[in-house]
């Protein structure tokens, strides 16, 4: 994973016909001093924005054919969970709801919490992007 700091907030950009580059895991870096070339005076500290992702620029490529809410949210979710993995997690949760005393109930609840937390974060991120 690459962590890159920018002086401006990033969101998403169209990469090609079926993908977008998105900037996830935003972290505000207070007092960030951008790099300078040798001999240049250091600029004043500013708020920086750090993004962590698998791409060299800290971004994450997602499958999304348009910049609409559902497509972006689904793309972010698919960057971590395949459709098959999501289906399995949901099936496990149904099993727990039907019989909470099954041997793997604790494990299934933990995987549901992790999935749901990631999903909630993806929704909040996309909603923030689209409201700006």
N, C-alpha and C positions, 0 to 999 in steps of 0.2 A: 504494500500500500504506500502511496505517495502522499505526503502532506505539503501543500503549497499555500503560501500566504499572499494575498492580494490587498491592494489599498481600496478596492471597491468591492461591494457585495456582488456575488455571482449567483445565477439561477440556473438557466438551461439555454441551450442553443441547438438548433437543428444541425445534425451531423451529416446525414444523408437521407435518402427517401424513407428509410424505415427505422432510423435511430436518432436519438437525441443525446447530447452530452449534458449531464446534469451534475450539479455540484452539491454534494451531500455532506453530512457531518460538520455543518458550519460551526466554527468556533470564533468568537470575537477575541482579537488579540489587542488589548489596550497598550498604548505606548509603543506600537510597532514602528521601527525605523527602517524604511526601505533600503535595500542595498544601493550603493553608489559606485560609480566608476572611480578608479584611482585618480586622486587629485581633486575630485569634486567634494564640495562641502556637504556634510551629512544633512539631510532634510530634517525638519521638525518631526517629532513622533506623531503618529496618527493612529486611529483605530484600524487595525488590519482584520482581514477575514480569512481564516484558514479553512481549507477543504481537504478532506482525505478520501482518496479513491484509488483504484488500480491504474488509472491513466497517468502519464507523466505530468500532466497539469493539475493533478489532484481530483480530476473529474471521474465520472462513471458513465460509461456508455450503456444506454438502455434501449430496448426495443420499444418503439412508439411511432406510430404512423402520423400522429398529429399532436399538437400542443394543447389538446383538451384535457380537462381534469382527469377523466377516467383513464385515458391512454397513458398519461404520465404516472398516475398512481400505480396502475398495473405494471408499467415498465420498471418502476422502482422495486415493487414487490418481486417481480421476476428476476431482478438482479441478485436476489438472495435465495428465493424459493422457486423451484419449478412448479408448474401446475400440478404435477403428480405429487410432489412433496406437500403442497398446500392441501390437496384432496386427502392425503393420508392423515395430516394433522386434524382436519375437520372430522374425518371418520373416527379417529381415536377419541376426539372430544364427544362425539355422539355415543360411543361405547361407554365412556365414563358417565355421561348423563343417564344412560340406561341402567348402569350398574356401577356405582361408585366404589365398590369393593373389589374390582378386578385387580389382579396383581400389578399391572403397570399404570394404575390410576395416577400415581404421583408423577411418574415420568411423562405421561400424556398431558397432565395439567401444566407441567413446566414447559413443554414444547408449545402448548397453546398460548401461554403467557408470553413467551418469546416472540412467537409469530404475531400475536395481536399487538404487542408493543411496537414491533417494527412497522406493522400496517398503520397503526395510529400515527406514528412519526411520519410515515410517507404521506399520509393525508394532510397532516398539519403543514408539512413542507410545501406541498403542491398548492394548498390553499393560500399560503403566504406568498408564494411566487405569483399566483394569478391575481392576488389582490393589490399587489404593488403597482 
